[in-house]
Amino acid sequence: MSTPSQLEDLIAKTALGDRRAFGALYDATSAKLFGVALRILRDRAGAEDVLQETYMKIWRYAGRYAANGTSPMTWMITIARNTAIDRLRRWRAAETVDETAAPLPDHGPTPEQSAIARSEATRISLCLGELEEDRSQAVRWAYLDGLSYADISDRLKVPLNTIRTWLRRSLIRLRECMSR
């Protein structure tokens, strides 16, 4: 994971039109931004479209990013989140306008897939419950809410390297728990 200063440097180079820096920025942040979009839309194809649109905006507006106390990851997550919400609103508006059209087949999860997903969610919740409260909260903030390690460090009043260690060890414990 890149540090905020590394991300700021990549954004600054992107603002100057450096495609290589933009590629490195994409490699360092795309997984997290995709997760944000997917969590909002709950549709993989839509999240992929939102991710592409997000990076187009990042390319276009990189010159407007200013390190004014906002972490670069927070800035990019905000762009992804707002883009996903805009997409969701467009979908909902299209659904209400198109009520007279023939119903489309549902491509959502089958009942079996939903049951499996609920079962896995229950297992993950139980495994998260085995972690200490602060570590469990750090995992939720990092991997469900998309907070940066620095943001988690500030919220929990714990050094940044400690947060990194907690998250790494917590993920190992979660993997062990899920494999039981």
C-alpha positions as CSV (number, residue, x, y, z in Angstrom):
1,M,0.0,0.0,0.0
2,S,1.3,3.4,-0.9
3,T,1.7,6.1,1.7
4,P,-0.3,9.3,1.4
5,S,2.8,11.3,0.4
6,Q,3.5,8.8,-2.4
7,L,-0.1,9.1,-3.6
8,E,0.1,12.9,-3.5
9,D,3.2,12.7,-5.6
10,L,1.4,10.4,-8.1
11,I,-1.6,12.8,-8.2
12,A,0.7,15.8,-8.8
13,K,2.5,14.0,-11.7
14,T,-0.9,12.9,-13.1
15,A,-1.9,16.6,-13.1
16,L,1.1,17.2,-15.3
17,G,-0.1,14.5,-17.7
18,D,2.3,11.8,-16.6
19,R,0.6,8.6,-17.8
20,R,3.1,6.3,-16.1
21,A,2.3,8.0,-12.7
22,F,-1.4,7.7,-13.5
23,G,-0.9,3.9,-14.1
24,A,1.0,3.6,-10.8
25,L,-1.8,5.5,-9.1
26,Y,-4.4,3.1,-10.6
27,D,-2.4,0.1,-9.5
28,A,-2.1,1.4,-6.0
29,T,-5.7,2.4,-5.5
30,S,-8.1,0.6,-7.9
31,A,-8.9,-2.3,-5.6
32,K,-10.1,-0.1,-2.8
33,L,-12.0,2.3,-5.1
34,F,-13.7,-0.7,-6.9
35,G,-14.7,-2.0,-3.4
36,V,-16.3,1.3,-2.6
37,A,-18.3,1.3,-5.9
38,L,-19.3,-2.3,-5.5
39,R,-20.5,-1.8,-2.0
40,I,-22.7,1.0,-3.1
41,L,-24.1,-0.4,-6.3
42,R,-24.0,-4.2,-5.5
43,D,-23.5,-4.8,-9.2
44,R,-20.1,-5.8,-10.5
45,A,-20.6,-4.5,-14.1
46,G,-21.9,-1.2,-12.8
47,A,-19.0,-0.9,-10.3
48,E,-16.5,-1.5,-13.1
49,D,-18.1,1.3,-15.1
50,V,-18.0,3.6,-12.1
51,L,-14.3,2.7,-11.5
52,Q,-13.5,3.7,-15.1
53,E,-15.5,7.0,-14.8
54,T,-13.8,7.6,-11.4
55,Y,-10.3,7.4,-12.9
56,M,-11.4,9.6,-15.8
57,K,-12.4,12.2,-13.2
58,I,-9.1,11.7,-11.3
59,W,-7.2,12.3,-14.5
60,R,-9.2,15.3,-15.4
61,Y,-9.2,16.9,-11.9
62,A,-5.8,15.9,-10.6
63,G,-4.7,19.5,-10.8
64,R,-7.4,20.5,-8.4
65,Y,-6.3,18.2,-5.7
66,A,-4.6,20.1,-2.9
67,A,-3.3,18.5,0.2
68,N,-5.4,20.6,2.6
69,G,-5.6,18.1,5.3
70,T,-7.6,15.6,3.2
71,S,-5.7,12.5,2.5
72,P,-5.3,11.6,-1.2
73,M,-7.2,8.3,-0.6
74,T,-10.1,10.1,1.0
75,W,-10.2,12.5,-2.0
76,M,-10.3,9.6,-4.5
77,I,-12.8,7.6,-2.4
78,T,-15.1,10.6,-2.4
79,I,-14.9,10.8,-6.2
80,A,-15.7,7.1,-6.4
81,R,-18.5,7.3,-3.9
82,N,-20.1,10.3,-5.5
83,T,-19.8,8.7,-9.0
84,A,-21.4,5.5,-7.7
85,I,-24.2,7.4,-6.0
86,D,-24.9,9.3,-9.1
87,R,-25.1,6.1,-11.1
88,L,-27.4,4.6,-8.5
89,R,-29.7,7.6,-8.7
90,R,-29.8,7.3,-12.5
91,W,-30.7,3.6,-12.3
92,R,-33.5,4.4,-9.8
93,A,-34.8,7.2,-12.0
94,A,-34.8,5.0,-15.1
95,E,-36.7,2.3,-13.1
96,T,-39.5,4.7,-12.2
97,V,-39.8,6.2,-15.7
98,D,-39.8,2.7,-17.4
99,E,-42.6,1.1,-15.3
100,T,-44.7,0.4,-18.5
101,A,-41.9,-1.6,-20.1
102,A,-41.8,-5.4,-20.1
103,P,-40.1,-6.7,-17.0
104,L,-36.5,-7.6,-17.4
105,P,-35.2,-11.0,-16.1
106,D,-33.6,-10.8,-12.7
107,H,-29.9,-11.3,-12.9
108,G,-29.4,-11.1,-9.2
109,P,-28.3,-13.9,-7.0
110,T,-30.4,-17.1,-6.9
111,P,-32.0,-18.1,-3.5
112,E,-29.2,-20.6,-3.1
113,Q,-26.5,-18.0,-3.8
114,S,-28.2,-15.6,-1.3
115,A,-28.3,-18.3,1.4
116,I,-24.6,-19.1,0.9
117,A,-23.7,-15.4,1.0
118,R,-25.7,-15.0,4.3
119,S,-23.9,-18.0,5.7
120,E,-20.5,-16.6,4.8
121,A,-21.5,-13.2,6.2
122,T,-22.4,-14.8,9.4
123,R,-19.1,-16.7,9.5
124,I,-17.2,-13.5,8.9
125,S,-19.1,-11.7,11.6
126,L,-18.4,-14.5,14.1
127,C,-14.7,-14.4,13.1
128,L,-14.6,-10.6,13.5
129,G,-16.2,-11.1,16.9
130,E,-13.2,-13.2,17.9
131,L,-10.9,-10.2,17.4
132,E,-10.3,-7.6,20.1
133,E,-12.8,-4.8,19.7
134,D,-10.4,-2.1,18.5
135,R,-8.8,-4.5,15.9
136,S,-12.2,-5.6,14.7
137,Q,-13.2,-2.0,14.3
138,A,-10.0,-1.2,12.4
139,V,-10.7,-4.1,10.0
140,R,-14.2,-2.8,9.4
141,W,-13.1,0.7,8.8
142,A,-10.2,-0.3,6.4
143,Y,-12.0,-3.0,4.4
144,L,-15.7,-2.1,4.6
145,D,-15.6,1.7,4.9
146,G,-12.5,2.3,2.8
147,L,-10.7,4.4,5.4
148,S,-7.0,4.9,5.0
149,Y,-4.6,3.5,7.6
150,A,-3.8,7.1,8.6
151,D,-7.5,7.9,9.2
152,I,-7.8,4.7,11.3
153,S,-4.7,5.7,13.3
154,D,-6.2,9.1,14.0
155,R,-9.6,7.7,15.0
156,L,-8.1,5.1,17.4
157,K,-5.3,7.4,18.6
158,V,-2.8,4.6,17.8
159,P,0.5,4.9,15.9
160,L,0.3,4.2,12.1
161,N,2.7,1.3,12.2
162,T,0.6,-0.3,15.0
163,I,-2.5,0.0,12.8
164,R,-0.6,-1.8,9.9
165,T,0.5,-4.6,12.3
166,W,-3.0,-4.9,13.7
167,L,-4.6,-5.2,10.3
168,R,-2.1,-7.7,9.0
169,R,-2.4,-9.9,12.1
170,S,-6.2,-9.6,12.1
171,L,-6.4,-10.7,8.5
172,I,-4.3,-13.7,9.3
173,R,-6.5,-14.6,12.2
174,L,-9.6,-14.1,10.1
175,R,-8.3,-16.3,7.4
176,E,-7.5,-19.0,10.0
177,C,-11.0,-18.7,11.5
178,M,-12.7,-18.9,8.1
179,S,-10.7,-22.0,7.2
180,R,-12.0,-23.9,10.2
